[in-house]
Amino acid sequence: MPWTLGVFTALFSFKNHLMNLVKFFTIFFLLTIPICQIFNQKQICVNNDSSFCFNNNNFIINDIIIFKKLICTTDVYGGINQFLSDFDNDCIPELITVSSENNKLNIIDTRTGNTKWEITLPYLEFDLEINIALADINNDGIPEIFHKAYRSILLPSNISGKLLCYNSKGTLIWASDQNADFNINNPEDDKIALADFNQDAMPEVYINNKIFNAVTGKKLADGGMNGIGRERTRNFSISPINIAAQLDEDSSDLELAAGYSVYKVKITNPNGTIGNSMTAMNIQVDGLYRDGWTSVADINNDGLTDVIVTCPGIFPKALIYNIVLEMVQPNYWLKLILQLCQIR
């Protein structure tokens, strides 16, 4: 009937008006809530200064309970760090370990402890070259494996002393076009790491003070006879530690800190060394170049990244010193900020 249709039309119109009114007051209410309440902050943080966004709370001491979660079903080598990475794109990371047998990596299921598969790396040796690095260089979501082949006349010349890159199934992708060894006094077991030195979204892989293209293995730069992140002494068989970091005001590149050297790295040619440079800025401590393990941090809260070096001191103690890259026109210079005493 006509009057019934009119009632339903009026009710429908009233419902729409009511919903619009509810939406209006909801938006108005949300807009009147202080930003600090929405984000659980005590201050209204409308800028990028995080010092206005802190929230002090009492620290509650809880017992730390450590328990065994799983046991791997295969023996592993404990002489290097273990890795977590998703090797099969199932969104669950696997545990990557060096096998107790030479030349193998174990890809272990982190839910069961069972070995999913093994990767054979023919030139991975416990006593010579055991360090690896992982990185996805072809953007397929699965990391590649980097390690350095030991140097030997028994190995092919295109393998001996070279940096190697394998896929997750153990297929060799490339061997570097030049040696990754430092010199004849360089012990084996060198650390490998990756960084984007020239900020072009393509990674480089570095070892000691040499830089290679991580996609092709082409050598890009060499720091020469300068710091490497470990004393350059025969039979001093520890791995070097150096680090790529932003150490100056030029955000278009990264520097490499390695012991008493900070290298200004410029890479414009991704296919070789021509046109690239790696300039060492060196500093002495007590009249000596003291190479050693290297890390970075702003330890004095001055806004500048410091380089911290730990090196052998007077036996049996160690020496720790701190340097910073300081701008002195027209070049950057290293400045010794703090020298710590010999420590055990």
C-alpha positions as CSV (number, residue, x, y, z in Angstrom):
1,M,0.0,0.0,0.0
2,P,1.2,3.6,-0.6
3,W,1.3,4.6,3.0
4,T,3.4,1.5,3.9
5,L,5.9,2.3,1.2
6,G,6.2,5.8,2.6
7,V,6.9,4.6,6.1
8,F,9.7,2.3,4.9
9,T,11.2,5.1,2.8
10,A,11.2,7.4,5.8
11,L,12.7,4.8,8.0
12,F,15.5,4.1,5.5
13,S,16.2,7.8,5.1
14,F,16.4,8.2,8.9
15,K,18.8,5.2,9.2
16,N,21.1,6.8,6.6
17,H,21.1,10.2,8.4
18,L,21.7,8.4,11.7
19,M,24.8,6.5,10.3
20,N,26.2,9.7,8.8
21,L,25.8,11.4,12.2
22,V,27.5,8.6,14.0
23,K,30.4,8.7,11.5
24,F,30.7,12.5,12.0
25,F,30.9,12.3,15.8
26,T,33.3,9.4,15.6
27,I,35.7,11.3,13.4
28,F,35.3,14.4,15.6
29,F,36.0,12.4,18.7
30,L,39.2,10.8,17.3
31,L,40.4,14.2,16.1
32,T,40.1,15.6,19.6
33,I,42.1,12.8,21.2
34,P,45.7,14.0,21.9
35,I,48.2,12.4,19.6
36,C,50.1,11.2,22.7
37,Q,47.1,9.1,23.8
38,I,46.8,7.4,20.4
39,F,50.5,6.4,20.4
40,N,50.8,5.9,24.2
41,Q,53.3,8.8,24.4
42,K,53.6,11.4,27.2
43,Q,54.5,14.2,24.7
44,I,52.9,15.3,21.5
45,C,55.4,14.1,19.0
46,V,54.7,16.2,15.9
47,N,58.4,16.3,14.9
48,N,61.2,13.8,14.3
49,D,63.0,14.4,17.6
50,S,62.7,11.1,19.5
51,S,63.9,12.8,22.7
52,F,60.3,14.2,23.2
53,C,58.8,10.7,22.8
54,F,60.2,8.8,25.7
55,N,58.1,7.2,28.4
56,N,59.7,6.3,31.7
57,N,58.5,3.2,33.4
58,N,59.8,1.2,36.3
59,F,62.0,-1.8,35.3
60,I,60.5,-5.0,36.5
61,I,63.0,-7.7,37.1
62,N,61.9,-11.1,35.8
63,D,63.6,-14.4,36.1
64,I,65.3,-15.4,32.8
65,I,64.5,-19.0,32.1
66,I,66.7,-20.8,29.7
67,F,65.5,-24.2,28.5
68,K,66.3,-26.6,25.7
69,K,64.0,-26.1,22.7
70,L,65.4,-28.6,20.2
71,I,68.4,-30.7,19.5
72,C,69.8,-31.1,16.0
73,T,69.8,-34.6,14.8
74,T,73.2,-34.2,13.1
75,D,76.6,-33.1,14.5
76,V,77.7,-29.6,13.7
77,Y,81.0,-27.7,13.9
78,G,80.9,-25.1,16.7
79,G,84.0,-23.1,15.7
80,I,82.0,-20.3,13.9
81,N,78.7,-18.5,14.3
82,Q,75.6,-20.2,13.2
83,F,73.1,-18.5,10.9
84,L,69.3,-18.2,10.7
85,S,67.9,-17.7,7.2
86,D,64.9,-18.8,5.1
87,F,66.5,-21.1,2.5
88,D,63.3,-22.5,0.9
89,N,60.9,-19.5,0.8
90,D,58.5,-21.0,3.3
91,C,58.7,-18.0,5.6
92,I,60.2,-20.2,8.3
93,P,64.0,-19.6,8.9
94,E,66.4,-22.6,8.8
95,L,69.4,-23.0,11.0
96,I,72.6,-22.9,8.8
97,T,75.5,-24.6,10.3
98,V,78.8,-26.0,9.2
99,S,78.8,-29.8,9.3
100,S,81.1,-31.8,11.5
101,E,82.3,-33.2,8.2
102,N,84.6,-31.1,6.0
103,N,83.1,-29.3,3.0
104,K,79.4,-29.3,4.0
105,L,76.7,-27.0,5.4
106,N,73.7,-28.3,7.2
107,I,70.3,-26.7,6.4
108,I,68.3,-27.6,9.6
109,D,64.6,-27.4,10.3
110,T,64.2,-25.0,13.3
111,R,60.9,-26.7,14.3
112,T,62.2,-30.3,14.4
113,G,66.0,-30.2,14.4
114,N,66.1,-32.5,11.4
115,T,68.5,-31.7,8.5
116,K,66.5,-30.7,5.5
117,W,69.4,-31.0,3.1
118,E,73.2,-30.6,2.9
119,I,75.2,-28.2,0.7
120,T,78.6,-29.4,-0.4
121,L,81.2,-26.7,-0.6
122,P,84.4,-28.4,-1.9
123,Y,86.8,-25.8,-0.7
124,L,85.4,-25.2,2.8
125,E,88.1,-26.5,5.2
126,F,88.1,-26.5,9.0
127,D,91.8,-25.7,9.4
128,L,92.1,-23.2,6.5
129,E,88.9,-21.4,5.4
130,I,85.7,-21.9,7.4
131,N,84.0,-18.5,7.5
132,I,80.9,-17.9,5.4
133,A,78.5,-15.0,4.7
134,L,74.9,-15.1,3.5
135,A,73.1,-12.6,1.4
136,D,70.4,-12.5,-1.3
137,I,72.1,-10.9,-4.3
138,N,69.6,-11.7,-7.0
139,N,66.4,-10.7,-5.2
140,D,64.8,-14.2,-5.3
141,G,64.3,-14.3,-1.6
142,I,66.9,-17.0,-1.0
143,P,70.4,-16.1,0.2
144,E,73.6,-17.0,-1.6
145,I,76.6,-18.3,0.2
146,F,80.0,-16.7,0.2
147,H,83.3,-18.1,1.3
148,K,87.0,-18.0,0.4
149,A,88.9,-20.9,-1.0
150,Y,92.2,-21.8,0.7
151,R,95.3,-21.1,-1.3
152,S,97.0,-24.3,-2.6
153,I,98.9,-25.4,-5.7
154,L,96.7,-28.5,-5.6
155,L,93.6,-26.4,-6.4
156,P,92.7,-25.0,-9.8
157,S,94.3,-21.5,-10.4
158,N,90.8,-20.0,-10.8
159,I,89.8,-21.3,-7.4
160,S,92.9,-21.1,-5.2
161,G,92.7,-18.1,-2.9
162,K,89.6,-16.8,-4.6
163,L,86.3,-15.6,-3.1
164,L,83.5,-17.9,-4.1
165,C,79.7,-17.5,-4.3
166,Y,77.3,-20.5,-4.3
167,N,73.5,-20.8,-4.5
168,S,71.4,-22.6,-1.9
169,K,71.8,-25.9,-3.7
170,G,75.6,-25.8,-3.8
171,T,76.1,-24.7,-7.4
172,L,79.0,-22.3,-7.9
173,I,77.8,-19.0,-9.3
174,W,81.1,-17.2,-9.6
175,A,84.7,-17.2,-8.4
176,S,86.4,-13.8,-8.0
177,D,88.6,-12.7,-10.8
178,Q,91.5,-11.9,-8.4
179,N,92.8,-13.3,-5.2
180,A,91.1,-12.4,-1.9
181,D,94.2,-13.0,0.2
182,F,96.0,-10.1,1.7
183,N,99.6,-11.1,1.3
184,I,102.0,-14.0,2.0
185,N,101.8,-13.3,5.8
186,N,98.0,-13.3,5.8
187,P,96.6,-16.2,7.8
188,E,93.7,-18.1,6.5
189,D,90.2,-18.0,7.9
190,D,89.3,-14.4,6.8
191,K,86.0,-12.8,7.7
192,I,83.6,-11.9,4.9
193,A,80.9,-9.2,4.9
194,L,78.6,-7.3,2.6
195,A,77.7,-3.6,2.2
196,D,76.5,-1.1,-0.4
197,F,79.6,1.2,-0.5
198,N,78.4,3.4,-3.3
199,Q,74.7,3.4,-2.4
200,D,73.5,2.2,-5.8
201,A,71.3,-0.6,-4.3
202,M,73.8,-3.3,-5.6
203,P,75.8,-5.0,-2.8
204,E,79.6,-5.3,-2.6
205,V,81.3,-8.0,-0.7
206,Y,84.5,-7.2,1.3
207,I,87.2,-9.2,2.9
208,N,90.2,-7.8,4.7
209,N,90.6,-4.5,2.8
210,K,89.5,-5.7,-0.6
211,I,86.1,-5.1,-2.2
212,F,84.4,-7.2,-4.9
213,N,81.2,-6.9,-6.8
214,A,78.8,-9.3,-4.9
215,V,76.8,-10.1,-8.1
216,T,79.7,-10.9,-10.4
217,G,82.8,-11.4,-8.3
218,K,84.8,-8.7,-10.1
219,K,87.4,-7.0,-7.9
220,L,86.5,-3.3,-7.4
221,A,89.0,-1.8,-5.0
222,D,92.1,-2.7,-2.9
223,G,93.4,-0.9,0.2
224,G,97.0,-2.2,-0.2
225,M,99.4,-2.5,2.7
226,N,97.3,-0.8,5.3
227,G,95.0,-1.8,8.1
228,I,92.9,-5.0,7.7
229,G,91.4,-5.4,11.2
230,R,94.0,-7.8,12.6
231,E,97.7,-7.7,13.2
232,R,99.6,-8.7,10.0
233,T,101.9,-11.2,11.6
234,R,102.8,-14.7,10.4
235,N,101.1,-17.5,12.4
236,F,98.8,-15.0,14.2
237,S,95.8,-17.1,13.2
238,I,92.7,-15.1,14.3
239,S,90.2,-13.7,11.9
240,P,90.2,-10.0,11.1
241,I,87.2,-7.9,12.0
242,N,86.6,-4.7,10.0
243,I,83.4,-2.8,9.3
244,A,81.7,-0.7,6.7
245,A,80.0,2.4,8.2
246,Q,79.0,6.0,7.6
247,L,81.9,7.8,9.1
248,D,81.9,11.2,7.4
249,E,79.4,13.8,6.2
250,D,79.2,12.4,2.7
251,S,76.0,10.2,2.6
252,S,76.6,9.0,-0.9
253,D,79.1,6.4,0.2
254,L,80.3,4.3,3.1
255,E,83.8,4.1,4.6
256,L,85.6,1.0,5.7
257,A,87.2,1.0,9.1
258,A,90.0,-1.5,9.5
259,G,92.4,-1.2,12.5
260,Y,94.5,1.9,12.2
261,S,93.1,2.7,8.7
262,V,89.8,4.3,7.7
263,Y,89.3,4.0,3.9
264,K,87.5,6.5,1.8
265,V,85.8,4.3,-0.8
266,K,84.7,5.6,-4.2
267,I,83.2,3.1,-6.6
268,T,81.9,4.2,-10.0
269,N,82.8,1.2,-12.1
270,P,81.1,-2.0,-11.1
271,N,83.1,-4.1,-13.5
272,G,86.6,-3.6,-12.4
273,T,89.1,-1.4,-10.5
274,I,89.5,1.3,-13.2
275,G,88.0,4.5,-12.0
276,N,87.5,3.3,-8.4
277,S,89.5,4.4,-5.4
278,M,90.1,3.2,-1.8
279,T,92.2,5.9,0.0
280,A,93.6,4.9,3.4
281,M,93.7,7.4,6.2
282,N,96.1,6.0,8.9
283,I,96.8,6.9,12.5
284,Q,99.6,5.9,14.8
285,V,99.3,5.1,18.5
286,D,102.5,5.7,20.5
287,G,104.4,6.0,17.2
288,L,103.2,2.6,15.9
289,Y,100.5,1.5,13.5
290,R,98.4,-0.8,15.7
291,D,96.1,-3.0,13.7
292,G,93.3,-4.9,15.4
293,W,89.6,-5.9,15.7
294,T,87.4,-2.9,14.7
295,S,83.9,-1.8,15.6
296,V,82.0,1.5,15.5
297,A,79.8,3.4,17.9
298,D,79.2,6.9,19.2
299,I,80.8,6.3,22.6
300,N,81.0,9.9,23.8
301,N,77.5,11.0,22.6
302,D,78.8,13.8,20.4
303,G,76.9,12.8,17.3
304,L,80.0,11.4,15.5
305,T,80.6,7.7,14.9
306,D,83.8,6.6,16.6
307,V,86.0,3.7,15.5
308,I,87.1,1.4,18.4
309,V,90.1,-0.8,17.8
310,T,91.3,-3.7,20.0
311,C,94.8,-4.9,19.4
312,P,97.6,-6.9,21.1
313,G,99.4,-4.9,23.8
314,I,102.2,-5.8,26.1
315,F,101.8,-9.6,26.7
316,P,99.4,-10.8,28.1
317,K,97.3,-7.6,27.9
318,A,95.4,-5.9,25.1
319,L,95.2,-2.3,24.0
320,I,92.0,-0.5,23.1
321,Y,92.0,2.9,21.4
322,N,89.3,5.1,19.8
323,I,89.6,7.3,16.7
324,V,87.2,9.5,14.8
325,L,87.1,10.9,11.2
326,E,87.2,14.7,11.5
327,M,86.8,17.2,8.7
328,V,89.8,19.4,8.1
329,Q,89.5,21.3,4.8
330,P,90.1,20.2,2.1
331,N,90.3,16.6,3.3
332,Y,89.2,14.3,6.1
333,W,91.8,13.4,8.8
334,L,91.9,10.8,11.6
335,K,92.0,12.2,15.1
336,L,93.0,10.1,18.1
337,I,90.3,10.8,20.7
338,L,91.0,8.5,23.5
339,Q,93.6,5.9,24.3
340,L,92.6,3.4,26.9
341,C,95.1,1.7,29.1
342,Q,96.4,-1.9,28.7
343,I,93.7,-4.3,29.9
344,R,93.7,-8.0,30.4
